[in-house]
Amino acid sequence: MTAVSAPGAAPSAGRPGAADPRHRARRRRRLAALAFVLPALLLLGALVVYPVLFSVGRSLFDASGTRFVGAGNYTEMFRDPVTLTAVRNSAIWVVVAPTLLTGLGLVLAVLVEKVRWATAFKLLLFMPMAVSFLAAGIIFRLAYEEDPDRGVLNAAVVGVHDVFADSSPYPTARAREGKGLAKAPDASYTTVGSASPGDTLALGLVGVKPADLPAEARPAYGAASKKDADALSGVVYLDFTPGGGGEPGKVDPAESGLPGITVEAVRDGRTAATATTAADGSFAFRGLEAGSYSVRLPAENFAPPPEGISWLGPALITPAIIGAYLWIWTGFAMVLIGAGLSALPRDALEAARMDGANEWQVFRSITVPLLAPILTVVFVTLVINVMKVFDLVYIIAPGPVQQDATVLATQMWLVSFGGGNDQGLGSALGVLLLLLVVPAMVFNVRRFRRSQS
Protein backbone atom coordinates (compact mmCIF):
# COMPACT_ATOMS: atom_id res chain seq x y z
CA MET A 1 0.00 0.00 0.00
CA THR A 2 1.45 3.34 -1.07
CA ALA A 3 1.79 6.06 1.55
CA VAL A 4 0.34 9.40 0.63
CA SER A 5 1.95 12.50 2.06
CA ALA A 6 -0.23 15.03 3.66
CA PRO A 7 -0.92 18.24 1.79
CA GLY A 8 1.68 20.93 2.55
CA ALA A 9 4.19 18.46 3.97
CA ALA A 10 7.89 18.92 3.05
CA PRO A 11 9.19 16.61 0.30
CA SER A 12 11.31 13.70 1.39
CA ALA A 13 15.11 14.28 1.35
CA GLY A 14 15.62 11.01 -0.51
CA ARG A 15 13.51 11.95 -3.51
CA PRO A 16 15.18 13.47 -6.63
CA GLY A 17 13.26 16.69 -6.56
CA ALA A 18 13.71 17.23 -2.88
CA ALA A 19 17.21 18.87 -2.91
CA ASP A 20 17.75 21.74 -0.49
CA PRO A 21 17.57 25.08 -2.35
CA ARG A 22 20.61 26.24 -0.38
CA HIS A 23 22.57 23.26 -1.67
CA ARG A 24 21.61 24.12 -5.25
CA ALA A 25 22.64 27.74 -4.73
CA ARG A 26 25.98 26.68 -3.26
CA ARG A 27 26.59 24.40 -6.23
CA ARG A 28 25.76 27.21 -8.65
CA ARG A 29 28.24 29.48 -6.85
CA ARG A 30 30.94 26.82 -7.10
CA LEU A 31 30.30 26.39 -10.82
CA ALA A 32 30.43 30.15 -11.32
CA ALA A 33 33.69 30.38 -9.37
CA LEU A 34 35.14 27.52 -11.41
CA ALA A 35 34.10 29.26 -14.62
CA PHE A 36 35.97 32.39 -13.53
CA VAL A 37 39.04 30.47 -12.32
CA LEU A 38 39.22 28.09 -15.28
CA PRO A 39 40.98 30.54 -17.69
CA ALA A 40 43.60 31.28 -15.06
CA LEU A 41 44.07 27.56 -14.39
CA LEU A 42 44.45 26.86 -18.09
CA LEU A 43 46.98 29.69 -18.40
CA LEU A 44 48.85 28.45 -15.32
CA GLY A 45 48.94 24.95 -16.74
CA ALA A 46 50.17 26.14 -20.13
CA LEU A 47 52.86 28.51 -18.79
CA VAL A 48 53.99 26.73 -15.61
CA VAL A 49 52.87 23.12 -15.21
CA TYR A 50 53.48 21.98 -18.80
CA PRO A 51 56.98 23.54 -19.08
CA VAL A 52 57.98 21.98 -15.76
CA LEU A 53 56.77 18.52 -16.77
CA PHE A 54 58.32 18.88 -20.23
CA SER A 55 61.68 19.93 -18.72
CA VAL A 56 61.64 16.95 -16.36
CA GLY A 57 60.96 14.62 -19.28
CA ARG A 58 63.49 16.32 -21.56
CA SER A 59 66.19 16.00 -18.92
CA LEU A 60 66.01 12.22 -19.30
CA PHE A 61 67.06 12.31 -22.96
CA ASP A 62 70.31 13.12 -24.75
CA ALA A 63 71.20 16.35 -26.59
CA SER A 64 69.26 15.34 -29.71
CA GLY A 65 66.21 14.31 -27.68
CA THR A 66 65.97 10.91 -29.33
CA ARG A 67 67.88 8.59 -26.99
CA PHE A 68 66.75 7.93 -23.42
CA VAL A 69 69.66 8.36 -21.00
CA GLY A 70 67.84 8.30 -17.68
CA ALA A 71 69.86 10.01 -14.98
CA GLY A 72 72.86 10.41 -17.30
CA ASN A 73 72.40 14.18 -17.61
CA TYR A 74 72.24 14.56 -13.85
CA THR A 75 75.41 12.52 -13.47
CA GLU A 76 77.18 14.54 -16.16
CA MET A 77 75.98 17.75 -14.53
CA PHE A 78 77.98 17.08 -11.37
CA ARG A 79 81.06 15.92 -13.30
CA ASP A 80 81.33 19.12 -15.33
CA PRO A 81 83.76 21.58 -13.63
CA VAL A 82 81.92 24.60 -15.07
CA THR A 83 78.65 23.37 -13.58
CA LEU A 84 80.35 22.85 -10.24
CA THR A 85 81.61 26.43 -10.48
CA ALA A 86 78.03 27.55 -11.14
CA VAL A 87 76.82 25.64 -8.05
CA ARG A 88 79.58 27.20 -5.95
CA ASN A 89 78.80 30.71 -7.19
CA SER A 90 75.08 30.19 -6.61
CA ALA A 91 75.85 29.14 -3.04
CA ILE A 92 77.91 32.32 -2.58
CA TRP A 93 75.03 34.38 -3.93
CA VAL A 94 72.50 32.68 -1.64
CA VAL A 95 74.62 33.21 1.47
CA VAL A 96 76.07 36.67 0.81
CA ALA A 97 73.52 38.72 -1.13
CA PRO A 98 70.36 38.13 1.00
CA THR A 99 72.35 38.50 4.23
CA LEU A 100 73.88 41.81 3.17
CA LEU A 101 70.62 43.11 1.75
CA THR A 102 68.62 42.22 4.86
CA GLY A 103 71.25 43.80 7.10
CA LEU A 104 71.52 46.95 4.99
CA GLY A 105 67.75 47.23 4.73
CA LEU A 106 67.39 46.92 8.50
CA VAL A 107 70.08 49.50 9.27
CA LEU A 108 68.78 51.97 6.68
CA ALA A 109 65.15 51.52 7.78
CA VAL A 110 66.11 52.33 11.38
CA LEU A 111 68.28 55.30 10.38
CA VAL A 112 65.74 56.73 7.93
CA GLU A 113 63.27 57.15 10.79
CA LYS A 114 65.64 59.71 12.27
CA VAL A 115 66.20 61.64 9.02
CA ARG A 116 64.21 64.78 8.40
CA TRP A 117 63.69 64.13 4.70
CA ALA A 118 62.87 60.45 5.15
CA THR A 119 60.51 60.19 2.17
CA ALA A 120 63.01 61.73 -0.24
CA PHE A 121 65.74 59.44 1.10
CA LYS A 122 63.55 56.35 0.65
CA LEU A 123 62.66 57.45 -2.88
CA LEU A 124 66.34 57.92 -3.72
CA LEU A 125 67.25 54.43 -2.49
CA PHE A 126 64.23 52.82 -4.14
CA MET A 127 64.83 54.40 -7.56
CA PRO A 128 67.22 51.65 -8.80
CA MET A 129 64.28 49.24 -8.60
CA ALA A 130 62.83 51.13 -11.58
CA VAL A 131 65.94 50.31 -13.64
CA SER A 132 65.88 47.03 -15.53
CA PHE A 133 68.59 44.48 -14.86
CA LEU A 134 69.75 44.94 -18.45
CA ALA A 135 70.28 48.69 -17.99
CA ALA A 136 71.84 48.18 -14.55
CA GLY A 137 74.24 45.62 -16.02
CA ILE A 138 75.36 48.05 -18.71
CA ILE A 139 75.81 50.82 -16.13
CA PHE A 140 78.00 48.69 -13.88
CA ARG A 141 79.90 47.16 -16.80
CA LEU A 142 81.05 50.71 -17.59
CA ALA A 143 81.57 51.63 -13.93
CA TYR A 144 83.84 48.62 -13.43
CA GLU A 145 86.12 49.43 -16.41
CA GLU A 146 89.76 49.04 -15.42
CA ASP A 147 90.83 52.14 -17.34
CA PRO A 148 90.49 55.05 -14.85
CA ASP A 149 89.59 57.35 -17.73
CA ARG A 150 86.45 55.27 -18.37
CA GLY A 151 85.55 53.43 -15.16
CA VAL A 152 84.22 55.67 -12.41
CA LEU A 153 85.20 53.29 -9.59
CA ASN A 154 88.79 53.05 -10.70
CA ALA A 155 88.89 56.80 -11.27
CA ALA A 156 87.95 57.19 -7.60
CA VAL A 157 90.57 54.59 -6.56
CA VAL A 158 93.30 56.40 -8.52
CA GLY A 159 92.18 59.75 -7.12
CA VAL A 160 92.45 58.48 -3.55
CA HIS A 161 95.83 56.92 -4.33
CA ASP A 162 97.14 60.21 -5.72
CA VAL A 163 96.05 62.04 -2.56
CA PHE A 164 98.16 59.83 -0.30
CA ALA A 165 101.01 58.85 -2.63
CA ASP A 166 102.88 60.76 -5.33
CA SER A 167 102.89 59.33 -8.81
CA SER A 168 106.20 58.50 -10.45
CA PRO A 169 107.49 61.53 -12.42
CA TYR A 170 108.60 59.69 -15.58
CA PRO A 171 106.80 56.34 -15.98
CA THR A 172 107.87 55.92 -19.63
CA ALA A 173 111.53 56.90 -19.20
CA ARG A 174 114.32 54.41 -19.88
CA ALA A 175 118.09 54.51 -20.28
CA ARG A 176 119.92 54.22 -23.59
CA GLU A 177 121.60 50.84 -23.89
CA GLY A 178 125.38 50.99 -23.56
CA LYS A 179 125.46 54.62 -22.45
CA GLY A 180 126.53 54.26 -18.83
CA LEU A 181 123.33 52.97 -17.16
CA ALA A 182 122.27 49.35 -16.70
CA LYS A 183 118.80 48.17 -15.72
CA ALA A 184 118.55 46.07 -12.56
CA PRO A 185 115.97 43.29 -11.99
CA ASP A 186 113.94 45.61 -9.73
CA ALA A 187 113.52 48.08 -12.66
CA SER A 188 116.00 50.59 -11.25
CA TYR A 189 118.99 51.91 -13.21
CA THR A 190 122.59 51.88 -11.90
CA THR A 191 125.78 53.31 -13.35
CA VAL A 192 127.98 50.72 -15.03
CA GLY A 193 131.22 52.07 -13.59
CA SER A 194 132.07 53.53 -10.20
CA ALA A 195 132.51 57.20 -9.29
CA SER A 196 134.14 59.11 -6.46
CA PRO A 197 133.69 62.55 -4.85
CA GLY A 198 134.84 65.16 -7.33
CA ASP A 199 133.46 63.30 -10.36
CA THR A 200 130.60 64.63 -12.50
CA LEU A 201 128.20 62.16 -14.18
CA ALA A 202 125.87 62.64 -17.12
CA LEU A 203 122.91 60.20 -16.86
CA GLY A 204 120.83 60.31 -20.03
CA LEU A 205 117.30 58.97 -20.32
CA VAL A 206 114.96 58.63 -23.27
CA GLY A 207 111.31 57.73 -23.72
CA VAL A 208 109.92 61.02 -22.40
CA LYS A 209 108.04 63.28 -24.78
CA PRO A 210 109.28 66.88 -24.66
CA ALA A 211 105.66 67.98 -24.25
CA ASP A 212 105.43 65.87 -21.06
CA LEU A 213 108.35 67.59 -19.35
CA PRO A 214 107.49 69.56 -16.21
CA ALA A 215 107.03 73.29 -16.70
CA GLU A 216 110.02 74.02 -14.44
CA ALA A 217 112.46 71.92 -16.52
CA ARG A 218 115.56 73.85 -17.62
CA PRO A 219 118.45 73.08 -20.05
CA ALA A 220 120.98 70.63 -18.61
CA TYR A 221 124.05 71.83 -20.53
CA GLY A 222 125.28 74.25 -17.89
CA ALA A 223 124.89 71.77 -15.02
CA ALA A 224 126.86 69.13 -16.91
CA SER A 225 129.88 71.40 -17.21
CA LYS A 226 130.11 72.26 -13.51
CA LYS A 227 132.76 70.63 -11.33
CA ASP A 228 132.71 70.27 -7.53
CA ALA A 229 135.80 68.78 -5.95
CA ASP A 230 134.01 68.13 -2.64
CA ALA A 231 130.93 66.35 -4.02
CA LEU A 232 129.88 63.53 -6.28
CA SER A 233 127.68 65.45 -8.68
CA GLY A 234 125.98 65.01 -12.03
CA VAL A 235 122.93 65.66 -14.15
CA VAL A 236 119.98 63.55 -15.23
CA TYR A 237 118.76 64.77 -18.60
CA LEU A 238 116.58 63.87 -21.56
CA ASP A 239 119.02 62.54 -24.12
CA PHE A 240 117.04 63.85 -27.05
CA THR A 241 117.50 66.99 -29.10
CA PRO A 242 114.23 68.46 -30.46
CA GLY A 243 114.42 68.76 -34.22
CA GLY A 244 117.18 66.17 -34.52
CA GLY A 245 120.93 66.32 -34.19
CA GLY A 246 122.94 65.96 -31.01
CA GLU A 247 125.16 63.15 -29.87
CA PRO A 248 123.70 60.25 -27.85
CA GLY A 249 125.21 59.95 -24.40
CA LYS A 250 126.43 63.54 -24.37
CA VAL A 251 124.62 66.60 -22.99
CA ASP A 252 123.89 68.92 -25.90
CA PRO A 253 122.90 72.60 -25.49
CA ALA A 254 119.28 72.02 -26.52
CA GLU A 255 118.66 69.06 -24.20
CA SER A 256 116.60 69.50 -21.05
CA GLY A 257 117.23 68.34 -17.51
CA LEU A 258 114.73 66.05 -15.75
CA PRO A 259 113.72 67.61 -12.43
CA GLY A 260 112.26 65.68 -9.49
CA ILE A 261 114.14 62.40 -10.01
CA THR A 262 115.43 60.61 -6.90
CA VAL A 263 119.12 59.71 -7.12
CA GLU A 264 121.03 57.49 -4.66
CA ALA A 265 124.71 57.03 -3.99
CA VAL A 266 125.29 53.33 -3.23
CA ARG A 267 128.32 51.73 -1.61
CA ASP A 268 128.64 48.05 -0.66
CA GLY A 269 124.97 47.50 -1.48
CA ARG A 270 123.76 50.19 0.95
CA THR A 271 122.45 53.66 0.19
CA ALA A 272 125.00 56.20 1.46
CA ALA A 273 123.17 59.38 0.34
CA THR A 274 120.03 60.49 -1.48
CA ALA A 275 119.37 63.56 -3.58
CA THR A 276 116.64 64.94 -5.85
CA THR A 277 117.40 66.54 -9.20
CA ALA A 278 116.87 70.29 -9.58
CA ALA A 279 115.10 72.08 -12.45
CA ASP A 280 118.13 71.59 -14.72
CA GLY A 281 118.46 67.92 -13.70
CA SER A 282 121.51 68.49 -11.51
CA PHE A 283 122.24 66.66 -8.25
CA ALA A 284 125.13 66.55 -5.77
CA PHE A 285 126.10 64.26 -2.90
CA ARG A 286 128.13 66.21 -0.32
CA GLY A 287 129.90 64.86 2.72
CA LEU A 288 130.61 61.46 1.26
CA GLU A 289 133.58 59.52 2.55
CA ALA A 290 136.41 58.95 0.12
CA GLY A 291 136.00 55.85 -2.01
CA SER A 292 134.09 54.42 -4.94
CA TYR A 293 130.32 54.66 -5.32
CA SER A 294 127.72 53.67 -7.85
CA VAL A 295 124.82 55.99 -8.61
CA ARG A 296 121.33 54.52 -8.78
CA LEU A 297 118.02 55.83 -10.12
CA PRO A 298 115.42 53.93 -8.01
CA ALA A 299 112.52 52.10 -9.65
CA GLU A 300 109.92 54.45 -8.14
CA ASN A 301 111.06 57.09 -10.61
CA PHE A 302 109.75 54.92 -13.45
CA ALA A 303 106.81 53.07 -11.86
CA PRO A 304 103.72 53.12 -14.11
CA PRO A 305 100.77 55.12 -12.82
CA PRO A 306 98.10 53.18 -10.89
CA GLU A 307 95.61 51.61 -13.26
CA GLY A 308 92.92 50.79 -10.76
CA ILE A 309 91.50 47.46 -9.65
CA SER A 310 90.60 44.65 -12.02
CA TRP A 311 86.97 44.45 -10.89
CA LEU A 312 86.06 42.30 -13.89
CA GLY A 313 88.92 39.86 -13.42
CA PRO A 314 88.44 36.24 -12.30
CA ALA A 315 89.13 37.01 -8.63
CA LEU A 316 86.60 39.84 -8.15
CA ILE A 317 83.95 39.27 -10.80
CA THR A 318 81.40 37.58 -8.49
CA PRO A 319 81.71 40.18 -5.67
CA ALA A 320 81.48 42.93 -8.29
CA ILE A 321 78.21 41.55 -9.68
CA ILE A 322 76.82 41.09 -6.17
CA GLY A 323 77.64 44.76 -5.57
CA ALA A 324 75.50 45.72 -8.56
CA TYR A 325 72.69 43.52 -7.23
CA LEU A 326 72.88 45.26 -3.85
CA TRP A 327 72.56 48.64 -5.55
CA ILE A 328 69.28 47.54 -7.12
CA TRP A 329 67.63 45.70 -4.22
CA THR A 330 68.67 47.62 -1.11
CA GLY A 331 65.73 50.00 -1.49
CA PHE A 332 63.32 47.07 -1.71
CA ALA A 333 64.58 45.55 1.55
CA MET A 334 64.60 48.95 3.29
CA VAL A 335 60.99 49.74 2.32
CA LEU A 336 59.63 46.35 3.44
CA ILE A 337 61.52 46.41 6.73
CA GLY A 338 60.56 50.06 7.23
CA ALA A 339 56.88 49.10 6.88
CA GLY A 340 57.31 46.50 9.62
CA LEU A 341 59.22 48.98 11.75
CA SER A 342 56.42 51.52 11.55
CA ALA A 343 53.99 48.91 12.93
CA LEU A 344 56.06 48.13 16.04
CA PRO A 345 54.48 49.04 19.40
CA ARG A 346 56.14 52.28 20.43
CA ASP A 347 55.32 51.79 24.09
CA ALA A 348 57.81 48.87 24.32
CA LEU A 349 60.57 51.00 22.79
CA GLU A 350 59.84 53.97 25.04
CA ALA A 351 59.62 51.77 28.13
CA ALA A 352 63.07 50.36 27.37
CA ARG A 353 64.51 53.84 26.97
CA MET A 354 62.93 54.97 30.22
CA ASP A 355 64.52 51.98 31.95
CA GLY A 356 67.93 53.26 30.87
CA ALA A 357 68.58 51.24 27.72
CA ASN A 358 70.68 53.01 25.10
CA GLU A 359 69.81 53.00 21.40
CA TRP A 360 72.04 50.03 20.62
CA GLN A 361 70.42 47.95 23.37
CA VAL A 362 66.95 48.93 22.18
CA PHE A 363 67.87 47.99 18.64
CA ARG A 364 69.47 44.67 19.55
CA SER A 365 67.07 43.45 22.26
CA ILE A 366 63.72 44.88 21.16
CA THR A 367 63.65 46.13 17.58
CA VAL A 368 65.36 43.15 15.94
CA PRO A 369 63.36 40.44 17.81
CA LEU A 370 60.08 42.19 17.04
CA LEU A 371 61.07 42.51 13.38
CA ALA A 372 62.15 38.85 13.13
CA PRO A 373 59.06 37.76 11.09
CA ILE A 374 59.46 40.49 8.46
CA LEU A 375 63.23 39.97 8.36
CA THR A 376 62.66 36.27 7.67
CA VAL A 377 60.20 37.04 4.87
CA VAL A 378 62.61 39.52 3.27
CA PHE A 379 65.52 37.11 3.56
CA VAL A 380 63.66 34.13 2.08
CA THR A 381 62.21 36.25 -0.72
CA LEU A 382 65.68 37.44 -1.64
CA VAL A 383 67.02 33.87 -1.52
CA ILE A 384 64.39 32.88 -4.09
CA ASN A 385 65.30 35.90 -6.20
CA VAL A 386 69.07 35.39 -6.22
CA MET A 387 68.66 31.75 -7.22
CA LYS A 388 67.20 33.04 -10.50
CA VAL A 389 69.68 35.85 -11.16
CA PHE A 390 70.71 35.84 -14.81
CA ASP A 391 70.79 39.28 -16.44
CA LEU A 392 73.48 40.89 -14.30
CA VAL A 393 75.84 37.92 -14.55
CA TYR A 394 75.43 37.59 -18.30
CA ILE A 395 75.88 41.31 -19.04
CA ILE A 396 78.55 42.40 -16.55
CA ALA A 397 80.94 39.44 -16.82
CA PRO A 398 83.18 39.74 -19.92
CA GLY A 399 83.54 36.72 -22.17
CA PRO A 400 86.93 35.51 -20.82
CA VAL A 401 85.61 35.37 -17.23
CA GLN A 402 82.06 34.29 -18.00
CA GLN A 403 82.75 30.80 -16.67
CA ASP A 404 84.26 32.22 -13.46
CA ALA A 405 81.08 34.22 -12.77
CA THR A 406 78.48 31.74 -14.03
CA VAL A 407 75.55 30.69 -11.83
CA LEU A 408 72.97 27.98 -12.38
CA ALA A 409 70.60 30.19 -14.40
CA THR A 410 73.29 31.43 -16.79
CA GLN A 411 74.83 27.97 -17.08
CA MET A 412 71.41 26.52 -17.94
CA TRP A 413 71.03 29.06 -20.75
CA LEU A 414 74.59 28.68 -22.02
CA VAL A 415 74.35 24.88 -22.12
CA SER A 416 70.96 24.93 -23.85
CA PHE A 417 71.10 27.91 -26.22
CA GLY A 418 74.40 29.78 -25.78
CA GLY A 419 76.55 27.45 -27.85
CA GLY A 420 76.22 24.15 -25.99
CA ASN A 421 73.07 23.02 -27.85
CA ASP A 422 72.49 20.31 -25.23
CA GLN A 423 68.94 20.85 -24.06
CA GLY A 424 68.96 17.57 -22.18
CA LEU A 425 71.71 18.79 -19.85
CA GLY A 426 70.16 22.26 -19.79
CA SER A 427 66.80 20.77 -18.72
CA ALA A 428 68.57 18.86 -15.95
CA LEU A 429 70.08 22.13 -14.73
CA GLY A 430 66.61 23.71 -14.84
CA VAL A 431 65.18 20.86 -12.75
CA LEU A 432 68.02 21.26 -10.24
CA LEU A 433 67.31 24.99 -10.01
CA LEU A 434 63.62 24.26 -9.45
CA LEU A 435 64.38 21.77 -6.69
CA LEU A 436 66.58 24.34 -4.94
CA VAL A 437 63.97 27.10 -5.16
CA VAL A 438 60.92 25.06 -4.12
CA PRO A 439 61.85 24.62 -0.42
CA ALA A 440 62.25 28.37 0.02
CA MET A 441 58.93 28.96 -1.72
CA VAL A 442 57.16 26.40 0.47
CA PHE A 443 58.66 27.97 3.58
CA ASN A 444 57.45 31.41 2.52
CA VAL A 445 53.93 30.19 1.73
CA ARG A 446 53.59 28.33 5.05
CA ARG A 447 54.81 31.33 6.98
CA PHE A 448 52.33 33.56 5.15
CA ARG A 449 49.50 31.17 5.98
CA ARG A 450 50.48 31.08 9.65
CA SER A 451 50.54 34.88 9.77
CA GLN A 452 47.03 34.98 8.28
CA SER A 453 45.55 32.44 10.73
Secondary structure, DSSP 8 states (H G I E B T S, - for coil): ------TT----TTSGGG--HHHHHHHHHHHHHHHHHHHHHHHHIIIIIHHHHHHHHHTTB-TTS-SB-TTHHHHHHTT-HHHHHHHHHHHHHHHHHHHHHHHHHHHHHHHHTT-TTHHHHHHHHHGGGGS-HHHHHHHHHHHT-SSTTT-HHHHHHHHHHHHHS---S-TT-EE-TTTTEEE-TTS-EEESS-B-TT-EEEEEEE---GGGS-TT--BSHHHHT---TTEEEEEEEE---TTS---TTS--TT-BB-TT-EEEEEETTEEEEEEE--TTSEEEEES--SS-BEEEE-GGGS--------TTSTTTHHHHHHHHHHHHHHHHHHHHHHHHHHTS-HHHHHHHHHTT--HHHHIIIIIHHHTHHHHHHHHHHHHHHHHT--HHHHHHS-GGGHHHH--HHHHHHHHHTSS---HHHHHHHHHHHHHHHHHHHHHHHHHHHHHH-
